[in-house]
Amino acid sequence: MGRVLITTRSVANCEKAVKLLQEEGHEVAVHIGKGNMGEEELSEIIRGADALIVGVDSVTRQVIEAGMPELKIIARNGVGYNNVDLACAMEHGLPVTIAPNASKVSVCELALGMMFASARHMGRQDRELRNGNWERQMGFELTGKTLGILGGGNIGYEVALRAIALGMKVLVYDKVKVQRIEALAGARYEELPVLLSEADILSLHLPVTESTKGLVNKGFLDQVKPGAVLINTARGRLVEEQEIAKALKDGRLSCYATDTLTEEPASPDNPLLKLPNTIITPHCGAYTKEAVEGCGILVAEEVNRVLRGEKPLYQVEETGGEK
């Protein structure tokens, strides 16, 4: 038996996840902050907890050390772990786990929805109509267009699979090539400059690492096919938002559809908020009933394994960056 602290609302509201923990005899404590919980607050409430199930709250060195020696696992409710001081956790032999695959279809479907919305100017036409303007915007069909996918992992693969079914040509860029992508008829790996010059739509599915942070900068955008659509359901820090805004104004990009920003919640002075050719959602890619439940169950199972003295299935082994 142990004390499990949950600081993420989605897991706290997942009845199946909470039940899994309670059936193991664990005490479940819920503490939800307003936005990203402060370091001092989290350091205080973590004392005495055997497990922490966390969402976006920053688990710093101070927080981790406040939880030791009782703390036995930090279970991240998602695939990203940049908000956890992984180096400090490793120093203490403390496993940090993630919940892979639970949200891959949900994020994939949002990316596809953004493709359709961008191609048919749904956001702009909806806003104009509500303002009393009955004016059509010329769109384009996805069939026959080239989709450039940056990142051939689980989500990138799901997007490629569906894009091919739509009759699109798919180019994939990734440093690591996987057989399942190469086996897809209608998809091929390509070097980044070629992909950028040929793709009508670009979709980002990369982690944020030292090599990918700010990848979409002026140099990147200068290589993009004029008028291309850029979709980002990965991480805001992959792009330089000021350069995106410039590219949208001068026509290098026809639309930027994103589920994530460099600063969340959105800053009122973010230039992207003021442009008509943007579609912005509040980091909701994994926020579906199916993904939330699947993720909650997975993290609860990881906590149960560790508190039983077993090895977790999805432990982060090295500092690979923000997924």
N, C-alpha and C positions, 0 to 999 in steps of 0.2 A: 504493500500500500504506500501511496505517496501523495504529495500535494501538487496538483497540476494548475499552473497559472495560465490563463488564456487572456491575451490582450487584443485579440482580433475579433471583431463583431461577427464575421461570417462563420467562424468555427463555433463561437459561443452560441450562435443561433441554429447550428446544425444539430438537430436532436440525435441523429444516428451517431455522430462523433462523440458528443457528450455521453451518450449511453454506453458506448464502447469503453470509455474511460471509467465510468462509474461501475460497470460490470466487473472491472478488474479490482474494484475496491478503492479506487483513488478518490481523493477529495478534489473537486473541481472548483477553482476560484476564478471569477471573471472580473476583470478590471479594464474597462474601455476608456481610453483617453479621448480628448478632443483633438483630432488630427494626430500628428506624430507626437507621442507622449514625451515629455521632457526627461532628460537623463536623471535628474534628482528624483522625480516621481517614480520612475521605473526602478531605480536603484533601491528605493524604499520598499516597494511592494514585492520585489523579487525575493526578499530575504525569507528563507525557510521553504522556498519552492523546490521541488525535486525536478520539475520540468517546466519549461516555458514554451508555450505555443504563441508565436508572434507573427504579426503581419508586417506593417511598414514602420513600426516603432524602431528607433535606433538602439541597438544592443551594443553599447560601447564597452570599452575596457572597464570603466567604472561600474557599469551595470553587471557585467559578468562577474567581477571580483566581489561585488556585493552579494551575489547569489551563491558564491562558493563558501564551504565545500559541499553544501547540500545539493546544488544544481547538478543534474546528471545529463540533461539534453536540452538543446535549443532546437525546436522544431519550427522551421519557417513555413508558413502557410502560402506556398507559391514556389516558383522556380528560381526567383532572384534571392541573393543572399548578401548583396552589397551593404545592407543596413546592419549586418552583424560583423563585429570585429573578429574575423575568423582566425587571425593570427593569435589573438589572446585566447580564444577558445581552445586552439590547438595546444597552447602552452599549458593549459590546465587539463588536457586530455578530455575535453568536453566535446562530444559529437554535435555537429550542426547538420541537420537534415533538411531536405527540400521535398517538394511534392511534384515530381515530374509527371508529365503526360495527362494529368487530370484536366487541364484546361486547354490542351492543344487544339481540340476541335472548336471550342468556343472562340479562341483567339483567331483561328483560321477563318471562321465564318464572319467575324467582324471585319477582317481584312478584305474578304470577298465583298461584303456589303459596302465597304468603302470604295471598292473598285466600281461597283455599279453606280453608287451615288455620285462619284466623281465623273464618270463617263456621261451621266445624264444631268449633271448640275442640279441634283435634287435639293441640296441645301440652299443654294442661291435662289432657285426658282420658288421654293417654299417661302423663303423670307420675302421675296419680291411680291408674291401673291398676297401674303398677309398685310403688306404695306399698300395694297390696292393696285398693284401693277400687274396686268395680265400680259406678260411678255415671255415668249418662249426662247430658250437657249438651245442652240444647236449642239446635240450630243454626238456620241459615236458608239458603235457596237464593240463589244469585247471580242467577239468571234473574229479570228484572223489576226488579232493584235499580238504583240510580243510582250510577255511579262518577264521582267528581270527580278529574280528572287535573290536577295543578299542574305545568305545563311540557310544551309540545307539541312538543318536539324529537324526535330519532330514537327514543329509548326510549319516550317518552310516546305517540308515534304507534303503535308496535308494540303497546303495551298497549291502546290504544283499539281497534285493529283486532281483537284477540282478544276483548276484552270485548264488543264488538258481536256477535261470533259466538256468544257465550254468552247472548245475549238481554238484555244490560244496556243501560241508557240511559247515555250518556257525555257529561259536561260537561267542558270544557277551559278552564283559565285560563292565559293567557300574555300578556305585553306585546306580543309579536310574533305575528301570526296567519299561518299558512301554509295554502296552498291545499289541500294533501293532507288536512289535518284537516277543513277546511270541506267537502270533497268526500265525506266519509264519511257515509253514511246512518246515522242513529242517534247522531251526535255533533254537538255545537255548542259554540262558544265562549260563555263566560258571564263576567260580572263576579264577582270573588272573593266578595263577601258572598252573592250568590245561590247560587253553587256550594257554599259552606260550609253554607248552610241546607238545601240539597236533597240533598246526597250522603250515601248510606248508607256508602260507602267512599271514603276519600281516599287518593290515591297521589302521593307526591312525586317529581318528576323535574326539579327545578330545580338550577341551579348555585348555589354560595355566592358572593354578591357583597355589597357594602355594603348593598344594599337587601333582600336575602333572608336574610342571616345572622340567626338567631333569629326568623325569620318566624312560626314556630309558637310563639306565646307565649300568655299568658293572654287577651289581647284576641282573638286568632285563635280560640282554643278556646272562648271564650264564644259565638262565632257558629256553631259546629259543631252540626249536627243531633244531638240527644241520643242517645247510644248508638252513634255512628258508629265505624267502624274506621279507623285511620290506619296507612298503610304507608309506610315510608321505605327505598327502595333507592338513594337519592341520596347525601346527606351528613349526618352527625350534627349539624353546626353549623347546619343549617336549623331545628333545634328547640331549645327550652329544656327540657331533660330533667326538671328539677324540676317544671315546669308540666305536662308530660306525665304524670308520676307522680300529681300531684294530680287531674288529669282522669280518670285510670284509677280512682282510689279513689272519686271522687264520682259516677262513672257518666256523665260527659260523653263519655268514650270507653269503648267496650266492650273494645277491644283495641288494642294498639300492636305492630305487627310491623315490625321494623327489621333491616337488614343493616349498619348503621353507627351508631357512637356518637360522642359528642363527644371522648371519650378512648379511644384504641385502642392496645393491648389494653384490655379493659374493666377499670375500677377496681373493686375488691371492694366499695366503698361506694356504687356507682352504685345509686340507688333502684329503677331499672327491673329489676334482677336479682332483687329480692325479691318482685316482684308476680306473681300467678298469671296475669293476663291480658296477658302480653307474650310475644312470640316474637322471639328475638334470634339472629341468625346472625353469624359472624365475618368480615364484609365479604367474602363469597364470591360476590357477584352475578356477577362476570366470571370466576369460577374454574370453568370447564368446559373439557373437552379442546378443543372447537371454538374457544372464545373465546381461550384461552391461545395456541393455535397461530396463529390468525389475527392476534392482536396481535403475537406475536413476529415473524412474517414481515413484517408491516407496518413495524415499527420497524427491522428489519434492512434492508429496502429503502430506508427513508429515510436511514439511515446510509450505505449504498452510494451513493445519489444525491449526497449532499453531499460525500463523500470523492472522488467522480469530478468534482467541480466543478459539479454540477448543482443546480438549485433544488429544495428539498423540496416535497412536495405538501401536507403538513399542518402547516405552520409556524404557530405562535401569533403573531398579529400585534399583539395588544394585551392589556393586563391585564384580562381579562374575568371573572376570579374562578375559583372552584373548581368544576369540572364534575362 
